[in-house]
Amino acid sequence: MRAELILFNGTIHTLDPLHPTAEAVSVASGRFLGVGALEAVEAASDASSRRIDLEGRTLIPGFNEASFPLWTGEASFEDAILAGAKGLLSHGITSITHAGLLPEHLAVYRALTESRRMPLRANAIARRYAPDGTKIPLPERFESNWLRIDTVELFADSDGDPRLRENDQRMQALVWDIHRGGLRASIRASSEGAIQQAIGAISYASARLASRMKHRLEHVAAPNTDQLNHCRGRIGMTVLPSIEGNMLSAIVAAGVTVALSGDAAPLATLQAVAARSGLTIADLIPLYTVSAAIMAGEDYLKGTISPGKYADFAILSGDPLRAPVDRLSDLSVEMTALNGQIVYAG
């Protein structure tokens, strides 16, 4: 296959643990083609191949925002998506997980996808209950290159309020209903008690019916050691940047799949979390890329710069792994690409 685009002459962090760096990267048909030595990558090129000279800049996979809130202030939900995406792309974010969506919101996302107007990739999480408490039917599962709908939102507790919103039996029934429907549950569980309830409900459903779908806990703040050990390899977590630094370090050390949800510029979020947690930027960047892809069941498609994955990437003005932590937010996103096409240039 002929390389349509080649990127070279810079620092390339693939985030692929088997091949963490490369001299050059090529793209064809919207996916990464070659990743490695410049000579080998160039071998698939010809005179028509486009080239981007990184000129010492840094190439990384596009950021994946693991739990983005509903945008407001626009005339319509479609306008909100399109307007919000411009800001996200300017920060190097190429994928989002968008929670709290009603059926009419999911319909807008599907219409944008079917009309080929999606501005970035989205994992859309459906609400189980409307704001007035009405139970909403489970969503139809939908998967495409741009949109995934296979997750349903539940609440074990609320941020800042550790009181359980459901009893254990009720939570088990809610999770079982989602699980047997071939969907994954996204459970807001911040406190230790809520985390335990959510783990119990997921374990109950998984024992009744084996599934490759991995459920997820959102805005986790206070898991204990036993809970972390149980979640390792089974249940993913998102955390807010405000999580206590030693708690995030414990989650990472336990080997749990954990993704950062920043609701802000990723570089600024990484800087704040690194300063508080003692984790390095090398530890944290996967939480904003490949971990979010794993939790959405899409790590075979994105999250690293690897042959066959979507050619979604960001070009930074400098190397975040070498920059002093207190200067990380001084770096800028100079280009963002989806499918190898530049969708933002600063």
Secondary structure as UniProt FT lines:
FT   STRAND          5..13
FT   TURN            17..18
FT   STRAND          21..28
FT   TURN            29..30
FT   STRAND          31..36
FT   HELIX           38..42
FT   TURN            43..44
FT   TURN            47..48
FT   STRAND          50..53
FT   TURN            55..56
FT   STRAND          58..61
FT   STRAND          63..68
FT   HELIX           77..90
FT   TURN            91..92
FT   STRAND          93..101
FT   HELIX           103..114
FT   TURN            115..116
FT   STRAND          121..127
FT   TURN            131..132
FT   STRAND          142..143
FT   STRAND          147..155
FT   TURN            159..160
FT   HELIX           168..180
FT   TURN            181..182
FT   STRAND          184..188
FT   HELIX           192..208
FT   STRAND          216..218
FT   HELIX           225..231
FT   TURN            232..234
FT   STRAND          236..239
FT   TURN            241..242
FT   HELIX           245..253
FT   TURN            254..255
FT   STRAND          258..260
FT   HELIX           266..277
FT   HELIX           281..284
FT   HELIX           285..288
FT   HELIX           290..295
FT   TURN            296..297
FT   TURN            299..301
FT   TURN            307..308
FT   STRAND          313..316
FT   TURN            320..322
FT   HELIX           325..330
FT   STRAND          333..338
FT   TURN            339..340
FT   STRAND          341..345
//
